[in-house]
């Protein structure tokens, strides 16, 4: 059983590290992985994937915290893109609202649970 927990911890750490790298330098990560740089909408998409990977890594230990992390960061990043990034499709603001509502619901749920319990 210890080997499985160790493998999960290593996998979670790798996903978090990759997610952080995608947030900071998405084109560099794409170049290292695929031999091509990112342009246009691929850059914010890669950053959103970075947020998802960080959240996945957190969810390996605390599922509720992982989902809350994703929803909160997605809310903030999507709103930022809409206000300052020049990217705003027809579903951007509904997605911001949806993630904001999910963030609120997950926050309420988190206050009802002990983080250290395996659920």
MMTF fields as JSON, N, C-alpha, C and O atoms, coordinates in Angstrom:
{
  "mmtfVersion": "1.0.0",
  "mmtfProducer": "UNKNOWN",
  "numBonds": 475,
  "numAtoms": 476,
  "numGroups": 119,
  "numChains": 1,
  "numModels": 1,
  "chainsPerModel": [1],
  "groupsPerChain": [119],
  "chainIdList": ["A"],
  "bondAtomList": [4, 2, 8, 6, 12, 10, 16, 14, 20, 18, 24, 22, 28, 26, 32, 30, 36, 34, 40, 38, 44, 42, 48, 46, 52, 50, 56, 54, 60, 58, 64, 62, 68, 66, 72, 70, 76, 74, 80, 78, 84, 82, 88, 86, 92, 90, 96, 94, 100, 98, 104, 102, 108, 106, 112, 110, 116, 114, 120, 118, 124, 122, 128, 126, 132, 130, 136, 134, 140, 138, 144, 142, 148, 146, 152, 150, 156, 154, 160, 158, 164, 162, 168, 166, 172, 170, 176, 174, 180, 178, 184, 182, 188, 186, 192, 190, 196, 194, 200, 198, 204, 202, 208, 206, 212, 210, 216, 214, 220, 218, 224, 222, 228, 226, 232, 230, 236, 234, 240, 238, 244, 242, 248, 246, 252, 250, 256, 254, 260, 258, 264, 262, 268, 266, 272, 270, 276, 274, 280, 278, 284, 282, 288, 286, 292, 290, 296, 294, 300, 298, 304, 302, 308, 306, 312, 310, 316, 314, 320, 318, 324, 322, 328, 326, 332, 330, 336, 334, 340, 338, 344, 342, 348, 346, 352, 350, 356, 354, 360, 358, 364, 362, 368, 366, 372, 370, 376, 374, 380, 378, 384, 382, 388, 386, 392, 390, 396, 394, 400, 398, 404, 402, 408, 406, 412, 410, 416, 414, 420, 418, 424, 422, 428, 426, 432, 430, 436, 434, 440, 438, 444, 442, 448, 446, 452, 450, 456, 454, 460, 458, 464, 462, 468, 466, 472, 470],
  "bondOrderList": [1, 1, 1, 1, 1, 1, 1, 1, 1, 1, 1, 1, 1, 1, 1, 1, 1, 1, 1, 1, 1, 1, 1, 1, 1, 1, 1, 1, 1, 1, 1, 1, 1, 1, 1, 1, 1, 1, 1, 1, 1, 1, 1, 1, 1, 1, 1, 1, 1, 1, 1, 1, 1, 1, 1, 1, 1, 1, 1, 1, 1, 1, 1, 1, 1, 1, 1, 1, 1, 1, 1, 1, 1, 1, 1, 1, 1, 1, 1, 1, 1, 1, 1, 1, 1, 1, 1, 1, 1, 1, 1, 1, 1, 1, 1, 1, 1, 1, 1, 1, 1, 1, 1, 1, 1, 1, 1, 1, 1, 1, 1, 1, 1, 1, 1, 1, 1, 1],
  "groupList": [{"groupName": "UNK", "atomNameList": ["N", "CA", "C", "O"], "elementList": ["N", "C", "C", "O"], "formalChargeList": [0, 0, 0, 0], "bondAtomList": [1, 0, 2, 1, 3, 2], "bondOrderList": [1, 1, 2], "singleLetterCode": "X", "chemCompType": "L-PEPTIDE LINKING"}],
  "groupTypeList": [0, 0, 0, 0, 0, 0, 0, 0, 0, 0, 0, 0, 0, 0, 0, 0, 0, 0, 0, 0, 0, 0, 0, 0, 0, 0, 0, 0, 0, 0, 0, 0, 0, 0, 0, 0, 0, 0, 0, 0, 0, 0, 0, 0, 0, 0, 0, 0, 0, 0, 0, 0, 0, 0, 0, 0, 0, 0, 0, 0, 0, 0, 0, 0, 0, 0, 0, 0, 0, 0, 0, 0, 0, 0, 0, 0, 0, 0, 0, 0, 0, 0, 0, 0, 0, 0, 0, 0, 0, 0, 0, 0, 0, 0, 0, 0, 0, 0, 0, 0, 0, 0, 0, 0, 0, 0, 0, 0, 0, 0, 0, 0, 0, 0, 0, 0, 0, 0, 0],
  "groupIdList": [1, 2, 3, 4, 5, 6, 7, 8, 9, 10, 11, 12, 13, 14, 15, 16, 17, 18, 19, 20, 21, 22, 23, 24, 25, 26, 27, 28, 29, 30, 31, 32, 33, 34, 35, 36, 37, 38, 39, 40, 41, 42, 43, 44, 45, 46, 47, 48, 49, 50, 51, 52, 53, 54, 55, 56, 57, 58, 59, 60, 61, 62, 63, 64, 65, 66, 67, 68, 69, 70, 71, 72, 73, 74, 75, 76, 77, 78, 79, 80, 81, 82, 83, 84, 85, 86, 87, 88, 89, 90, 91, 92, 93, 94, 95, 96, 97, 98, 99, 100, 101, 102, 103, 104, 105, 106, 107, 108, 109, 110, 111, 112, 113, 114, 115, 116, 117, 118, 119],
  "secStructList": [7, 2, 2, 2, 2, 2, 2, 2, 2, 2, 2, 2, 2, 2, 2, 2, 2, 2, 2, 2, 2, 2, 2, 2, 7, 2, 2, 2, 2, 2, 2, 2, 2, 2, 1, 7, 7, 7, 7, 6, 2, 2, 2, 2, 2, 2, 2, 2, 2, 2, 2, 2, 2, 2, 2, 2, 2, 2, 2, 6, 6, 7, 2, 2, 2, 2, 2, 2, 2, 2, 2, 2, 2, 2, 2, 2, 2, 2, 2, 2, 0, 0, 0, 0, 0, 1, 7, 7, 7, 6, 6, 2, 2, 2, 2, 2, 2, 2, 2, 2, 2, 2, 2, 2, 2, 2, 2, 2, 2, 2, 2, 6, 1, 7, 6, 6, 1, 7, 7],
  "xCoordList": [0.824, 0.0, 0.862, 0.486, 2.008, 2.884, 3.348, 3.426, 3.658, 4.129, 3.059, 3.378, 1.808, 0.722, 0.586, 0.383, 0.695, 0.613, 1.801, 1.653, 2.972, 4.167, 3.989, 4.302, 3.484, 3.275, 2.263, 2.453, 1.196, 0.194, 0.803, 0.523, 1.625, 2.278, 3.209, 3.218, 3.991, 4.904, 4.114, 4.464, 3.058, 2.228, 1.586, 1.552, 1.08, 0.461, 1.477, 1.179, 2.669, 3.72, 4.103, 4.33, 4.175, 4.521, 3.444, 3.762, 2.179, 1.089, 1.092, 0.879, 1.333, 1.393, 2.552, 2.394, 3.714, 4.876, 4.611, 4.948, 4.012, 3.693, 2.67, 2.784, 1.681, 0.676, 1.28, 0.939, 2.18, 2.853, 3.674, 3.68, 4.366, 5.159, 4.266, 4.629, 3.099, 2.171, 1.631, 1.39, 1.444, 0.988, 2.05, 1.742, 3.302, 4.394, 4.926, 5.155, 5.12, 5.757, 5.104, 5.726, 3.861, 3.157, 3.842, 3.861, 4.397, 5.063, 6.323, 6.622, 7.062, 8.267, 7.907, 8.563, 6.879, 6.444, 6.014, 6.374, 5.252, 4.817, 6.014, 6.049, 6.987, 8.177, 8.954, 9.424, 9.091, 9.816, 9.077, 9.704, 7.754, 6.967, 6.721, 6.837, 6.383, 5.911, 6.792, 6.56, 7.805, 8.685, 8.07, 8.531, 7.031, 6.372, 5.96, 5.648, 5.963, 5.518, 4.024, 3.423, 3.451, 2.024, 1.807, 2.623, 0.704, 0.324, -1.174, -1.914, -1.605, -3.033, -3.737, -3.233, -4.897, -5.748, -5.152, -5.606, -4.154, -3.515, -2.81, -2.701, -2.334, -1.63, -2.581, -2.285, -3.712, -4.613, -5.216, -5.503, -5.406, -5.907, -4.894, -5.27, -3.624, -2.576, -2.514, -2.285, -2.715, -2.709, -3.901, -3.771, -5.051, -6.213, -5.952, -6.367, -5.277, -4.862, -3.903, -3.968, -3.018, -2.117, -2.886, -2.547, -3.917, -4.771, -5.413, -5.484, -5.88, -6.509, -5.513, -5.864, -4.278, -3.273, -2.894, -2.712, -2.777, -2.509, -3.645, -3.407, -4.862, -6.034, -6.108, -6.488, -5.751, -5.719, -4.722, -5.014, -3.552, -2.548, -3.046, -2.837, -3.701, -4.257, -5.362, -5.456, -6.195, -7.318, -6.863, -7.636, -5.628, -5.117, -5.102, -5.216, -4.962, -4.976, -6.273, -6.757, -6.836, -8.043, -8.979, -8.876, -9.889, -10.749, -11.546, -11.62, -12.128, -12.938, -12.076, -12.482, -10.9, -9.982, -9.502, -9.348, -9.268, -8.846, -9.889, -9.561, -11.141, -12.214, -12.414, -12.656, -12.313, -12.434, -11.301, -11.525, -10.1, -8.953, -9.201, -9.007, -9.629, -9.881, -10.96, -10.779, -12.067, -13.192, -12.852, -13.196, -12.18, -11.815, -10.81, -10.974, -9.768, -8.755, -9.306, -8.943, -10.178, -10.807, -11.674, -11.67, -12.415, -13.228, -12.358, -12.654, -11.284, -10.407, -9.723, -9.67, -9.2, -8.459, -9.379, -9.039, -10.535, -11.471, -11.973, -12.11, -12.247, -12.665, -11.548, -11.8, -10.322, -9.174, -9.093, -8.901, -9.242, -9.189, -10.272, -10.031, -11.452, -12.549, -12.348, -12.746, -11.73, -11.549, -10.293, -10.305, -9.212, -7.929, -7.242, -6.361, -7.636, -6.883, -7.324, -6.638, -8.443, -8.89, -9.55, -9.868, -9.762, -10.429, -11.796, -11.882, -12.868, -14.205, -15.202, -15.773, -15.405, -16.431, -17.778, -17.872, -18.805, -20.168, -20.372, -21.234, -19.606, -19.777, -18.794, -18.803, -17.948, -16.965, -17.628, -17.343, -18.499, -19.099, -20.055, -20.084, -20.832, -21.585, -20.665, -21.008, -19.504, -18.549, -17.994, -17.807, -17.73, -17.25, -18.302, -17.981, -19.549, -20.633, -20.796, -20.93, -20.785, -20.916, -19.804, -20.067, -18.565, -17.453, -17.523, -17.129, -18.011, -18.172, -19.205, -18.999, -20.311, -21.342, -20.791, -20.99, -20.096, -19.492, -18.476, -18.398, -17.698, -16.729, -17.44, -16.997, -18.53, -19.288, -19.854, -19.756, -20.443, -21.013, -19.937, -20.137, -18.804, -17.712, -17.115, -16.698, -17.072, -16.573, -17.489, -17.018, -18.792, -19.752, -19.566, -19.541, -19.437, -19.262, -17.964, -17.918, -16.92, -15.627, -15.705, -15.041, -16.504, -16.63, -17.337, -17.272, -18.002, -18.729, -17.913, -18.378, -16.692, -15.905, -14.556, -13.978, -14.075, -12.717, -11.801, -11.971, -10.841, -9.954, -9.148, -8.731, -8.925, -8.043, -8.772, -8.162, -10.06, -10.818, -10.778, -10.905, -10.603, -10.686, -12.152, -12.866, -12.599, -14.019, -14.171, -15.29],
  "yCoordList": [-1.204, 0.0, 1.259, 2.268, 1.207, 2.369, 2.772, 3.962, 1.788, 2.093, 2.842, 3.753, 2.47, 3.155, 4.596, 5.493, 4.823, 6.185, 7.012, 8.191, 6.393, 7.086, 7.47, 8.591, 6.529, 6.794, 7.925, 8.785, 7.929, 8.989, 10.337, 11.345, 10.357, 11.595, 12.124, 13.321, 11.234, 11.64, 12.148, 13.171, 11.439, 11.861, 13.223, 14.085, 13.409, 14.688, 15.82, 16.893, 15.585, 16.609, 16.942, 18.107, 15.937, 16.166, 16.991, 17.881, 16.702, 17.464, 18.91, 19.831, 19.107, 20.469, 21.238, 22.396, 20.595, 21.253, 21.605, 22.701, 20.684, 20.951, 22.078, 22.946, 22.057, 23.119, 24.485, 25.466, 24.548, 25.815, 26.288, 27.474, 25.353, 25.707, 26.25, 27.216, 25.634, 26.12, 27.51, 28.314, 27.79, 29.125, 30.181, 31.275, 29.849, 30.814, 30.949, 32.062, 29.834, 29.857, 28.846, 27.843, 29.091, 28.097, 27.782, 26.625, 28.776, 28.518, 27.688, 26.834, 27.931, 27.141, 25.68, 24.779, 25.447, 24.072, 23.399, 22.249, 24.105, 23.539, 23.237, 22.201, 24.129, 23.905, 22.688, 21.882, 22.552, 21.406, 20.088, 19.056, 20.124, 18.901, 18.57, 17.414, 19.579, 19.342, 19.935, 19.699, 20.708, 21.315, 22.491, 22.859, 23.084, 24.237, 25.216, 24.814, 26.491, 27.49, 27.746, 27.368, 28.384, 28.692, 30.141, 31.012, 30.385, 31.748, 31.917, 30.938, 33.153, 33.464, 32.844, 32.863, 32.302, 31.753, 30.498, 30.08, 29.896, 28.712, 29.041, 28.179, 30.268, 30.644, 30.67, 30.016, 31.393, 31.333, 29.943, 29.556, 29.2, 27.829, 26.976, 26.2, 27.111, 26.362, 26.761, 25.913, 28.033, 28.473, 27.886, 27.517, 27.798, 27.177, 25.692, 25.149, 25.039, 23.646, 23.57, 22.627, 24.553, 24.599, 24.669, 23.979, 25.497, 25.587, 24.233, 23.805, 23.562, 22.245, 21.22, 20.407, 21.249, 20.287, 20.534, 19.585, 21.79, 22.105, 21.574, 20.955, 21.813, 21.355, 19.841, 19.28, 19.174, 17.711, 17.194, 16.255, 17.803, 17.393, 17.567, 16.694, 18.683, 18.92, 17.915, 17.408, 17.623, 16.695, 15.279, 14.495, 14.948, 13.62, 13.426, 12.298, 14.505, 14.411, 14.886, 14.311, 15.933, 16.552, 16.896, 17.985, 15.993, 16.208, 17.515, 18.217, 17.835, 19.046, 20.296, 21.249, 20.286, 21.422, 21.537, 22.643, 20.408, 20.433, 21.07, 21.902, 20.682, 21.266, 22.743, 23.552, 23.093, 24.497, 25.314, 26.422, 24.778, 25.463, 25.719, 26.835, 24.691, 24.862, 25.902, 26.808, 25.773, 26.658, 28.111, 29.019, 28.328, 29.696, 30.302, 31.44, 29.539, 30.067, 30.239, 31.187, 29.332, 29.478, 30.732, 31.461, 30.988, 32.204, 33.441, 34.312, 33.501, 34.672, 34.831, 35.931, 33.732, 33.823, 34.142, 34.965, 33.497, 33.785, 35.229, 35.891, 35.713, 37.11, 38.049, 39.05, 37.728, 38.531, 38.571, 39.634, 37.406, 37.367, 38.241, 38.938, 38.202, 39.002, 40.49, 41.288, 40.87, 42.289, 42.878, 44.02, 42.11, 42.682, 41.924, 42.466, 40.686, 39.866, 39.929, 39.4, 40.558, 40.653, 39.397, 39.334, 38.399, 37.169, 37.125, 37.068, 37.151, 37.119, 36.57, 37.318, 35.259, 34.643, 34.74, 35.235, 34.274, 34.392, 33.633, 34.013, 32.585, 31.802, 32.17, 31.544, 33.174, 33.521, 33.971, 33.415, 34.959, 35.476, 34.482, 34.418, 33.711, 32.647, 31.645, 31.144, 31.354, 30.449, 31.077, 30.386, 32.378, 33.075, 32.982, 32.668, 33.256, 33.201, 31.784, 31.593, 30.796, 29.402, 29.023, 28.429, 29.364, 29.025, 29.808, 29.29, 31.026, 31.798, 31.141, 31.044, 30.695, 30.005, 28.697, 28.39, 27.924, 26.675, 26.936, 26.178, 28.003, 28.36, 28.634, 28.172, 29.375, 29.667, 28.387, 28.184, 27.53, 26.275, 25.366, 24.764, 25.267, 24.425, 24.992, 24.237, 26.308, 26.931, 26.598, 26.262, 26.69, 26.321, 24.856, 24.518, 23.994, 22.562, 22.299, 21.445, 23.022, 22.836, 23.171, 22.532, 24.159, 24.526, 23.438, 23.436, 22.526, 21.443, 20.165, 19.206, 20.131, 18.904, 19.087, 20.174, 17.992, 17.941, 17.573, 16.517, 18.421, 18.191, 16.913, 16.365, 16.438, 15.298, 13.964, 12.918, 13.992, 12.75, 12.308, 13.13, 11.023, 10.484, 10.323, 9.562, 11.034, 10.959, 10.228, 10.061],
  "zCoordList": [0.0, 0.0, 0.0, -0.597, 0.661, 0.723, -0.67, -0.977, -1.518, -2.875, -3.665, -4.43, -3.489, -4.182, -3.726, -4.545, -2.428, -1.895, -2.378, -2.7, -2.426, -2.914, -4.384, -4.783, -5.183, -6.612, -6.807, -7.668, -6.018, -6.112, -5.74, -6.387, -4.71, -4.286, -5.368, -5.656, -5.964, -7.041, -8.247, -8.835, -8.611, -9.746, -9.473, -10.351, -8.26, -7.898, -7.973, -8.498, -7.451, -7.493, -8.933, -9.261, -9.783, -11.191, -11.892, -12.68, -11.612, -12.231, -11.749, -12.538, -10.464, -9.923, -10.554, -10.941, -10.657, -11.265, -12.729, -13.178, -13.464, -14.866, -14.979, -15.844, -14.106, -14.103, -13.829, -14.49, -12.851, -12.555, -13.748, -14.078, -14.39, -15.573, -16.685, -17.356, -16.883, -17.911, -17.582, -18.482, -16.305, -15.929, -16.199, -16.672, -15.896, -15.994, -17.419, -17.892, -18.097, -19.424, -20.361, -20.711, -20.774, -21.592, -22.919, -23.339, -23.578, -24.866, -24.696, -25.53, -23.626, -23.365, -23.117, -23.64, -22.33, -22.063, -23.366, -23.619, -24.187, -25.471, -26.361, -27.025, -26.378, -27.199, -26.706, -27.509, -25.373, -24.818, -25.058, -25.298, -24.993, -25.183, -26.652, -27.058, -27.446, -28.808, -29.901, -31.087, -29.502, -30.488, -31.223, -32.303, -30.646, -31.263, -30.169, -29.049, -30.502, -29.535, -29.704, -30.71, -28.72, -28.742, -29.144, -28.843, -29.823, -30.186, -29.994, -29.898, -29.939, -29.872, -28.684, -27.561, -28.947, -27.894, -27.254, -26.188, -27.879, -27.296, -25.981, -25.11, -25.828, -24.598, -23.399, -22.4, -23.444, -22.294, -22.084, -20.951, -23.161, -23.02, -22.266, -21.388, -22.599, -21.899, -20.431, -19.568, -20.141, -18.738, -17.978, -16.811, -18.63, -17.99, -17.75, -16.726, -18.673, -18.469, -17.281, -16.493, -17.149, -15.998, -14.689, -13.727, -14.649, -13.461, -13.18, -12.029, -14.226, -14.061, -13.53, -12.675, -14.023, -13.554, -12.096, -11.334, -11.709, -10.304, -9.442, -8.405, -9.866, -9.115, -9.056, -8.028, -10.14, -10.153, -9.129, -8.39, -9.085, -8.105, -6.683, -5.84, -6.408, -5.075, -4.779, -3.661, -5.769, -5.588, -5.255, -4.704, -5.582, -5.221, -3.711, -3.23, -2.965, -1.508, -0.898, 0.077, -1.468, -0.937, -2.088, -2.654, -2.448, -3.62, -3.59, -4.599, -2.47, -2.377, -2.554, -3.22, -1.962, -2.102, -3.547, -4.065, -4.191, -5.589, -6.491, -7.336, -6.315, -7.135, -6.811, -7.706, -5.526, -5.142, -5.751, -6.239, -5.724, -6.32, -7.8, -8.282, -8.518, -9.952, -10.207, -11.021, -9.517, -9.786, -9.456, -10.213, -8.328, -7.939, -8.914, -9.355, -9.248, -10.169, -11.581, -12.277, -12.005, -13.324, -13.356, -14.348, -12.283, -12.2, -12.384, -13.202, -11.61, -11.653, -13.007, -13.556, -13.544, -14.8, -15.977, -16.828, -16.025, -17.113, -17.044, -18.073, -15.832, -15.687, -16.125, -16.796, -15.749, -16.183, -17.714, -18.305, -18.344, -19.815, -20.432, -21.419, -19.855, -20.384, -20.196, -21.045, -19.082, -18.79, -19.419, -19.879, -19.441, -19.862, -20.989, -21.655, -21.204, -22.14, -23.583, -24.458, -23.853, -25.229, -25.769, -26.957, -24.925, -25.349, -24.686, -23.459, -25.474, -24.889, -25.899, -26.693, -25.862, -26.681, -25.988, -24.865, -26.649, -26.14, -24.819, -24.026, -24.574, -23.348, -22.238, -21.178, -22.466, -21.439, -20.141, -19.081, -20.207, -18.975, -18.312, -17.083, -19.06, -18.383, -17.669, -16.598, -18.258, -17.604, -16.333, -15.331, -16.366, -15.164, -14.062, -12.916, -14.411, -13.424, -12.885, -11.677, -13.765, -13.336, -12.365, -11.319, -12.706, -11.814, -10.506, -9.461, -10.542, -9.308, -8.393, -7.183, -8.974, -8.185, -7.626, -6.451, -8.465, -7.985, -6.882, -5.916, -7.021, -5.987, -4.669, -3.618, -4.717, -3.5, -2.885, -1.675, -3.709, -3.2, -2.613, -1.558, -3.292, -2.79, -1.507, -0.629, -1.397, -0.168, 0.998, 2.085, 0.777, 1.828, 2.21, 3.393, 1.216, 1.48, 2.23, 3.116, 1.884, 2.542, 4.023, 4.839, 4.377, 5.791, 6.595, 7.824, 5.92, 6.597, 6.738, 7.355, 6.174, 6.161, 6.82, 6.826, 7.373, 7.897, 6.737, 6.128, 6.428, 5.282, 5.385, 4.365, 6.565, 6.746, 6.718, 6.938, 6.452, 6.306, 4.857, 3.95, 4.634, 3.272, 2.938, 3.591, 1.928, 1.548, 0.253, -0.234]
}
